[in-house]
């Protein structure tokens, strides 16, 4: 079969185990990914994705960290959304 391409980001989800149901999210995009303009655009896209998907699909009481990758820069937004939705589904199982 065809292997799915690498997602445009890495998602880390860590249970805080602090009894709070809050879903927190952080973003990191290193200089390897591009210049400040590129990195900021990527973070803006991550924020929009998180706003859209985390309320339903996020893990309660966990920190979600999105790490931007080079391959995510030119990804269409819907593709990133699908990748994040898939990643969150995997995590919450």
KALINRA-V367947 format. One record per backbone hydrogen bond with DSSP energy under -0.5 kcal/mol. CO is the residue of the C=O (numbers start at 1). NH is the residue of the N-H. E is the energy in kcal/mol with one decimal. If there is no record, write none. Layout:
CO|NH|E / CO|NH|E
//
This chain:
8|69|-2.1 / 10|12|-0.6 / 10|67|-2.8 / 12|65|-3.2 / 14|63|-3.0 / 21|61|-1.1 / 22|24|-0.7 / 24|64|-2.7 / 26|66|-2.8 / 28|68|-2.8 / 30|33|-1.9 / 30|34|-0.6 / 35|39|-2.7 / 36|40|-2.8 / 37|41|-2.1 / 38|42|-2.2 / 39|43|-2.3 / 40|44|-2.5 / 41|45|-2.2 / 42|46|-2.4 / 43|47|-2.7 / 44|48|-2.2 / 45|49|-2.4 / 46|50|-2.9 / 47|51|-2.6 / 48|52|-1.8 / 49|53|-2.9 / 50|54|-2.0 / 50|55|-0.5 / 53|56|-0.6 / 53|57|-2.9 / 53|58|-0.5 / 54|58|-2.2 / 58|60|-0.6 / 59|62|-1.4 / 61|16|-2.5 / 61|17|-0.7 / 62|24|-2.1 / 63|14|-2.6 / 63|65|-0.5 / 64|26|-2.7 / 64|66|-0.5 / 65|12|-2.7 / 65|67|-0.6 / 66|28|-2.5 / 66|68|-0.6 / 67|10|-2.2 / 69|72|-2.3 / 70|73|-1.6 / 72|75|-0.7 / 76|80|-1.9 / 77|81|-2.6 / 78|82|-2.6 / 79|83|-2.5 / 80|84|-2.7 / 81|85|-2.8 / 82|86|-2.7 / 83|87|-2.5 / 84|88|-2.8 / 85|89|-2.1 / 86|90|-2.3 / 87|91|-2.2 / 88|92|-2.4 / 89|93|-0.8 / 90|93|-0.6
//
